[in-house]
C-alpha cells in the first residue's frame, strides 16, 4: 500500500480546532472506529493537537477488530475515504463485537 498524504488531507480533521467523532459513532460495525480514524488521519498530516493515535481507546477498537495499530494506519495513509475504510474494516476484522 502506498501513502497518499494529499488524499488524507482532504479527509483529515484539524483536531487542534475540533473534536474527533463521538466514540459511539460506528464504522465497519465497531464503536470507537470513526473516532480512531479521525485521530489516525490527523496524526498522519500533523493536525492531531493533544489527541494521540494508538491510545488505549483506539487499541480497544483495534483489539476487538483484531487489527494492528500500524496495519490500520498503513491503510488509512492510502487516502481512503470513510466508506473505503468502512469496507476495509469489514473485510479485515478478525473478530466482531
Backbone as a printed PyTorch tensor [residue, N CA C, xyz], in Angstrom:
tensor([[[  0.8460,  -1.1810,   0.0000],
         [  0.0000,   0.0000,   0.0000],
         [  0.8890,   1.2420,   0.0000]],

        [[  0.5980,   2.1430,  -0.8780],
         [  1.4010,   3.3580,  -0.9240],
         [  0.6740,   4.5080,  -0.2410]],

        [[  1.4620,   5.3760,   0.3470],
         [  0.9060,   6.5410,   1.0420],
         [  0.4210,   7.5730,   0.0330]],

        [[ -0.6650,   8.2370,   0.3970],
         [ -1.1790,   9.3480,  -0.3910],
         [ -1.6450,  10.4210,   0.5950]],

        [[ -0.6800,  11.1170,   1.1570],
         [ -0.9990,  12.0850,   2.2140],
         [ -1.8130,  13.2690,   1.7100]],

        [[ -1.7280,  13.5730,   0.4260],
         [ -2.5800,  14.6470,  -0.1130],
         [ -4.0480,  14.2360,  -0.0150]],

        [[ -4.3390,  12.9780,  -0.3040],
         [ -5.7120,  12.4800,  -0.1780],
         [ -6.1240,  12.4370,   1.2940]],

        [[ -5.2090,  12.0360,   2.1700],
         [ -5.5170,  12.0040,   3.6040],
         [ -5.9100,  13.4040,   4.0750]],

        [[ -5.2130,  14.4220,   3.6010],
         [ -5.5030,  15.8090,   3.9990],
         [ -6.9360,  16.2230,   3.6600]],

        [[ -7.4750,  15.6920,   2.5600],
         [ -8.8570,  16.0280,   2.1680],
         [ -9.8630,  15.5720,   3.2150]],

        [[ -9.5570,  14.4620,   3.8800],
         [-10.4910,  13.8740,   4.8370],
         [-10.1550,  14.1900,   6.2940]],

        [[ -8.9350,  14.6320,   6.5580],
         [ -8.4630,  14.8160,   7.9380],
         [ -9.1210,  16.0120,   8.6140]],

        [[ -9.5010,  15.8110,   9.8600],
         [ -9.9780,  16.9060,  10.7000],
         [ -8.7590,  17.5620,  11.3580]],

        [[ -8.8750,  18.8390,  11.6180],
         [ -7.8410,  19.5350,  12.3710],
         [ -8.2410,  19.4380,  13.8390]],

        [[ -7.6650,  18.4810,  14.5330],
         [ -8.0460,  18.2290,  15.9200],
         [ -7.4860,  19.2630,  16.8930]],

        [[ -6.7750,  20.2360,  16.3660],
         [ -6.3760,  21.3790,  17.1850],
         [ -7.5430,  22.3500,  17.3020]],

        [[ -8.5400,  22.1940,  16.3960],
         [ -9.6830,  23.1120,  16.3420],
         [-11.0260,  22.4390,  16.5870]],

        [[-11.0970,  21.1260,  16.4150],
         [-12.3580,  20.4050,  16.6100],
         [-12.0890,  19.0200,  17.1740]],

        [[-13.1060,  18.4470,  17.7530],
         [-13.0080,  17.1230,  18.3640],
         [-13.1240,  16.0310,  17.3030]],

        [[-12.5270,  14.8690,  17.5600],
         [-12.8030,  13.7300,  16.6880],
         [-14.2560,  13.2750,  16.9080]],

        [[-14.7400,  12.4270,  16.0320],
         [-16.1230,  11.9580,  16.1580],
         [-16.3650,  11.2730,  17.4960]],

        [[-17.6270,  11.2170,  17.8850],
         [-18.0200,  10.6130,  19.1540],
         [-17.6740,   9.1280,  19.1820]],

        [[-17.3490,   8.6210,  20.3530],
         [-16.9610,   7.2150,  20.4760],
         [-18.0920,   6.2690,  20.0980]],

        [[-19.3290,   6.7440,  20.1520],
         [-20.4780,   5.9030,  19.8110],
         [-20.6900,   5.7560,  18.3040]],

        [[-20.0720,   6.6160,  17.5090],
         [-20.2640,   6.5550,  16.0630],
         [-19.5190,   5.3430,  15.4990]],

        [[-20.2670,   4.4770,  14.8380],
         [-19.6940,   3.2340,  14.3220],
         [-19.1180,   3.3960,  12.9220]],

        [[-18.1590,   2.5510,  12.6450],
         [-17.5670,   2.4310,  11.3180],
         [-17.1610,   0.9690,  11.1990]],

        [[-17.5410,   0.3270,  10.1210],
         [-17.2060,  -1.0810,   9.9530],
         [-17.8560,  -1.9870,  10.9710]],

        [[-18.9150,  -1.4860,  11.6270],
         [-19.6070,  -2.2680,  12.6430],
         [-19.0130,  -2.1600,  14.0330]],

        [[-18.0740,  -1.2510,  14.2380],
         [-17.4030,  -1.1150,  15.5330],
         [-17.5320,   0.3010,  16.0840]],

        [[-17.9410,   0.3770,  17.3540],
         [-17.8760,   1.6580,  18.0490],
         [-16.4010,   2.0160,  18.2040]],

        [[-16.1070,   3.2790,  18.3580],
         [-14.7600,   3.8360,  18.5180],
         [-13.9820,   3.9200,  17.2040]],

        [[-14.4280,   3.2130,  16.1670],
         [-13.6550,   3.1670,  14.9230],
         [-13.5970,   4.5140,  14.2140]],

        [[-14.7040,   5.2290,  14.1430],
         [-14.7130,   6.5280,  13.4550],
         [-13.8110,   7.5250,  14.1960]],

        [[-13.8640,   7.4950,  15.5230],
         [-13.0090,   8.3710,  16.3270],
         [-11.5350,   8.0240,  16.1020]],

        [[-11.2420,   6.7410,  16.0930],
         [ -9.8780,   6.2670,  15.8430],
         [ -9.4100,   6.7290,  14.4670]],

        [[-10.2760,   6.6270,  13.4720],
         [ -9.9410,   7.0600,  12.1170],
         [ -9.6120,   8.5530,  12.0880]],

        [[-10.4140,   9.3650,  12.7620],
         [-10.1470,  10.8060,  12.8020],
         [ -8.7770,  11.0960,  13.3990]],

        [[ -8.4350,  10.4030,  14.4780],
         [ -7.1390,  10.6300,  15.1220],
         [ -5.9930,  10.1210,  14.2530]],

        [[ -6.2080,   9.0110,  13.5840],
         [ -5.1800,   8.4690,  12.7090],
         [ -4.8830,   9.4250,  11.5600]],

        [[ -5.9180,   9.8870,  10.8850],
         [ -5.7190,  10.8360,   9.7800],
         [ -5.0100,  12.0940,  10.2580]],

        [[ -5.4740,  12.6380,  11.3730],
         [ -4.8740,  13.8680,  11.8880],
         [ -3.4000,  13.6500,  12.2370]],

        [[ -3.0710,  12.5030,  12.7790],
         [ -1.6780,  12.1810,  13.1080],
         [ -0.8330,  12.1130,  11.8410]],

        [[ -1.3820,  11.5020,  10.8010],
         [ -0.6410,  11.3790,   9.5390],
         [ -0.2990,  12.7340,   8.9190]],

        [[ -1.1870,  13.7190,   9.1040],
         [ -0.9460,  15.0360,   8.4870],
         [ -0.5000,  16.0970,   9.4940]],

        [[ -0.3160,  15.7110,  10.7620],
         [  0.2250,  16.6280,  11.7620],
         [ -0.7560,  17.5950,  12.3720]],

        [[ -2.0470,  17.2480,  12.3720],
         [ -3.0590,  18.1400,  12.9650],
         [ -3.7690,  17.4840,  14.1530]],

        [[ -3.0730,  16.5890,  14.8480],
         [ -3.6880,  15.8450,  15.9480],
         [ -3.8150,  16.6370,  17.2380]],

        [[ -3.1130,  17.7250,  17.3700],
         [ -3.1870,  18.5160,  18.5960],
         [ -2.8350,  17.6660,  19.8020]],

        [[ -3.7050,  17.6790,  20.8110],
         [ -3.4600,  16.9280,  22.0370],
         [ -3.9330,  15.4800,  21.9490]],

        [[ -4.4950,  15.0770,  20.8290],
         [ -5.0010,  13.7180,  20.6800],
         [ -3.8720,  12.7830,  20.2320]],

        [[ -3.9490,  11.5430,  20.6660],
         [ -2.9160,  10.5610,  20.3600],
         [ -3.5290,   9.3650,  19.6630]],

        [[ -3.0820,   9.0910,  18.4480],
         [ -3.4960,   7.8770,  17.7630],
         [ -2.8010,   6.6860,  18.4280]],

        [[ -3.5500,   5.6170,  18.6180],
         [ -2.9930,   4.4300,  19.2550],
         [ -3.1410,   4.4450,  20.7630]],

        [[ -3.9390,   5.3860,  21.2860],
         [ -4.1910,   5.4690,  22.7280],
         [ -5.0000,   4.2320,  23.1580]],

        [[ -5.1950,   4.0350,  24.4480],
         [ -5.9620,   2.8720,  24.9080],
         [ -7.3650,   2.7640,  24.2860]],

        [[ -8.0400,   3.8760,  24.0390],
         [ -9.3680,   3.8270,  23.4250],
         [ -9.2710,   3.2830,  21.9920]],

        [[ -8.2890,   3.7500,  21.2340],
         [ -8.0890,   3.2500,  19.8740],
         [ -7.7500,   1.7690,  19.9080]],

        [[ -6.8960,   1.3900,  20.8480],
         [ -6.4820,  -0.0040,  20.9490],
         [ -7.6400,  -0.9110,  21.3460]],

        [[ -8.6210,  -0.3740,  22.0470],
         [ -9.8030,  -1.1640,  22.3890],
         [-10.5320,  -1.5670,  21.1010]],

        [[-10.7870,  -0.5870,  20.2270],
         [-11.4200,  -0.8960,  18.9410],
         [-10.5550,  -1.8540,  18.1360]],

        [[ -9.2760,  -1.5350,  17.9830],
         [ -8.3890,  -2.3440,  17.1560],
         [ -8.2870,  -3.7740,  17.6770]],

        [[ -8.2360,  -3.9270,  18.9900],
         [ -8.1810,  -5.2590,  19.5920],
         [ -9.4690,  -6.0310,  19.3210]],

        [[-10.6200,  -5.3690,  19.5070],
         [-11.9040,  -6.0250,  19.2480],
         [-12.0180,  -6.4550,  17.7920]],

        [[-11.4370,  -5.6610,  16.8940],
         [-11.4890,  -5.9700,  15.4630],
         [-10.3700,  -6.9150,  15.0270]],

        [[ -9.4030,  -7.1280,  15.9030],
         [ -8.2780,  -7.9750,  15.5410],
         [ -7.3490,  -7.3140,  14.5360]],

        [[ -7.2490,  -5.9990,  14.6090],
         [ -6.4090,  -5.2240,  13.6880],
         [ -5.2230,  -4.6300,  14.4400]],

        [[ -4.1150,  -4.4800,  13.7550],
         [ -2.9400,  -3.8680,  14.3580],
         [ -2.9430,  -2.3570,  14.1910]],

        [[ -2.3160,  -1.6600,  15.1120],
         [ -2.2160,  -0.2020,  15.0680],
         [ -1.5540,   0.2470,  13.7620]],

        [[ -0.4510,  -0.3780,  13.4130],
         [  0.2760,   0.0040,  12.2000],
         [ -0.4450,  -0.4730,  10.9390]],

        [[ -1.1020,  -1.6170,  11.0080],
         [ -1.8790,  -2.1320,   9.8680],
         [ -2.9860,  -1.1470,   9.4860]],

        [[ -3.7260,  -0.6800,  10.4960],
         [ -4.8060,   0.2800,  10.2720],
         [ -4.2350,   1.5890,   9.7280]],

        [[ -3.1750,   2.0670,  10.3450],
         [ -2.5550,   3.3300,   9.9310],
         [ -2.0600,   3.2560,   8.4900]],

        [[ -1.4850,   2.1300,   8.1070],
         [ -0.9790,   1.9740,   6.7420],
         [ -2.1090,   2.0660,   5.7250]],

        [[ -3.2670,   1.4820,   6.0460],
         [ -4.3820,   1.5780,   5.1090],
         [ -4.9250,   3.0020,   5.0580]],

        [[ -5.0840,   3.6240,   6.2050],
         [ -5.5890,   5.0000,   6.2560],
         [ -4.6610,   5.9320,   5.4680]],

        [[ -3.3770,   5.6660,   5.5200],
         [ -2.3870,   6.5060,   4.8190],
         [ -2.5210,   6.4530,   3.2980]],

        [[ -3.2860,   5.5050,   2.7790],
         [ -3.5060,   5.4480,   1.3310],
         [ -4.4470,   6.5520,   0.8590]],

        [[ -5.1040,   7.2270,   1.8140],
         [ -6.0470,   8.2840,   1.4570],
         [ -7.4650,   7.7850,   1.3020]],

        [[ -7.7500,   6.6310,   1.8780],
         [ -9.0730,   6.0280,   1.7760],
         [-10.1500,   6.9130,   2.3970]],

        [[-11.3190,   6.9230,   1.7660],
         [-12.4790,   7.6590,   2.2800],
         [-13.1020,   6.8910,   3.4370]],

        [[-14.0640,   7.5090,   4.1180],
         [-14.7690,   6.8250,   5.1960],
         [-15.4070,   5.5290,   4.7050]],

        [[-16.0440,   5.5710,   3.5480],
         [-16.7170,   4.3630,   3.0520],
         [-15.6960,   3.2790,   2.6950]],

        [[-14.5380,   3.6710,   2.1830],
         [-13.4920,   2.6860,   1.8840],
         [-12.9120,   2.0880,   3.1640]],

        [[-12.7430,   2.9070,   4.2010],
         [-12.2630,   2.3990,   5.4860],
         [-13.3140,   1.4790,   6.0940]],

        [[-14.5850,   1.8480,   5.9890],
         [-15.6850,   1.0170,   6.4820],
         [-15.6140,  -0.3790,   5.8570]],

        [[-15.4830,  -0.4260,   4.5510],
         [-15.4040,  -1.7120,   3.8420],
         [-14.1350,  -2.4750,   4.2150]],

        [[-13.0260,  -1.7710,   4.3420],
         [-11.7560,  -2.4180,   4.6930],
         [-11.8530,  -3.0630,   6.0700]],

        [[-12.4420,  -2.3540,   7.0250],
         [-12.6100,  -2.9210,   8.3670],
         [-13.4550,  -4.1870,   8.2810]],

        [[-14.5710,  -4.1150,   7.5630],
         [-15.4390,  -5.2810,   7.4360],
         [-14.7150,  -6.4680,   6.8130]],

        [[-13.8390,  -6.2090,   5.8580],
         [-13.1060,  -7.2850,   5.1790],
         [-11.9340,  -7.8190,   5.9970]],

        [[-11.3120,  -6.9710,   6.8260],
         [-10.0830,  -7.3660,   7.5150],
         [-10.2380,  -7.6480,   9.0080]],

        [[-11.3670,  -7.3030,   9.5840],
         [-11.5630,  -7.5590,  11.0150],
         [-11.5870,  -9.0660,  11.2400]],

        [[-10.8670,  -9.4850,  12.2570],
         [-10.7720, -10.9020,  12.5860],
         [-11.7900, -11.3180,  13.6410]],

        [[-12.4060, -10.3240,  14.2790],
         [-13.4060, -10.5960,  15.3150],
         [-14.4800,  -9.5370,  15.2220]],

        [[-15.6870,  -9.8730,  15.5400],
         [-16.7840,  -8.9070,  15.5430],
         [-17.2340,  -8.6590,  16.9660]],

        [[-17.6600,  -7.4020,  17.2190],
         [-18.1060,  -7.0630,  18.5720],
         [-19.4730,  -7.6230,  18.8390]]])
